């Protein structure tokens, strides 16, 4: 399964980094592909590259870094990849 997880800065010192690392390690230990979408990435491009089965989207991340994404974008990835979005 392809997992896409949003974290503002995977090199930061906040709790979001440690939570991200925990999810990453757990999913990879079970043999899943784990992709990270950070503030440094192109939002749409990264989603289409990862082709996620599960998209773990932090709403605060979305508001801050991807607020220009059209609402139909999420319907598109659900239809195209069967993505489940956890927000």
LINWO-V467549 format. One record per residue. N is the residue number from 1. RES is the residue in one letter. OMEGA is omega in degrees with one decimal (none if undefined). Layout:
n=N res=RES omega=OMEGA
n=N res=RES omega=OMEGA
This chain:
n=1 res=X omega=176.3
n=2 res=X omega=178.9
n=3 res=X omega=174.4
n=4 res=X omega=-174.6
n=5 res=X omega=178.3
n=6 res=X omega=173.0
n=7 res=X omega=-175.8
n=8 res=X omega=-177.6
n=9 res=X omega=-178.4
n=10 res=X omega=178.8
n=11 res=X omega=-178.1
n=12 res=X omega=-178.2
n=13 res=X omega=-178.8
n=14 res=X omega=-179.8
n=15 res=X omega=-179.8
n=16 res=X omega=178.1
n=17 res=X omega=-177.1
n=18 res=X omega=176.6
n=19 res=X omega=177.8
n=20 res=X omega=179.9
n=21 res=X omega=178.9
n=22 res=X omega=176.7
n=23 res=X omega=-179.0
n=24 res=X omega=-178.5
n=25 res=X omega=-178.5
n=26 res=X omega=-179.6
n=27 res=X omega=179.8
n=28 res=X omega=177.8
n=29 res=X omega=178.8
n=30 res=X omega=175.1
n=31 res=X omega=178.7
n=32 res=X omega=173.0
n=33 res=X omega=-177.4
n=34 res=X omega=-180.0
n=35 res=X omega=-179.6
n=36 res=X omega=174.9
n=37 res=X omega=-177.5
n=38 res=X omega=178.9
n=39 res=X omega=-177.8
n=40 res=X omega=-175.7
n=41 res=X omega=169.7
n=42 res=X omega=-171.7
n=43 res=X omega=-176.1
n=44 res=X omega=-178.2
n=45 res=X omega=-178.4
n=46 res=X omega=178.9
n=47 res=X omega=-179.1
n=48 res=X omega=176.3
n=49 res=X omega=-176.5
n=50 res=X omega=-177.1
n=51 res=X omega=-170.5
n=52 res=X omega=168.2
n=53 res=X omega=177.7
n=54 res=X omega=179.6
n=55 res=X omega=179.4
n=56 res=X omega=-170.6
n=57 res=X omega=174.9
n=58 res=X omega=-175.5
n=59 res=X omega=178.0
n=60 res=X omega=175.4
n=61 res=X omega=-178.5
n=62 res=X omega=-179.5
n=63 res=X omega=-175.9
n=64 res=X omega=-170.4
n=65 res=X omega=-174.7
n=66 res=X omega=-176.0
n=67 res=X omega=179.0
n=68 res=X omega=178.4
n=69 res=X omega=-179.3
n=70 res=X omega=-178.9
n=71 res=X omega=-179.3
n=72 res=X omega=177.1
n=73 res=X omega=-177.9
n=74 res=X omega=175.1
n=75 res=X omega=179.5
n=76 res=X omega=-178.6
n=77 res=X omega=175.9
n=78 res=X omega=-179.8
n=79 res=X omega=-174.0
n=80 res=X omega=-174.2
n=81 res=X omega=-174.7
n=82 res=X omega=-175.4
n=83 res=X omega=170.2
n=84 res=X omega=-177.3
n=85 res=X omega=177.2
n=86 res=X omega=-174.4
n=87 res=X omega=none
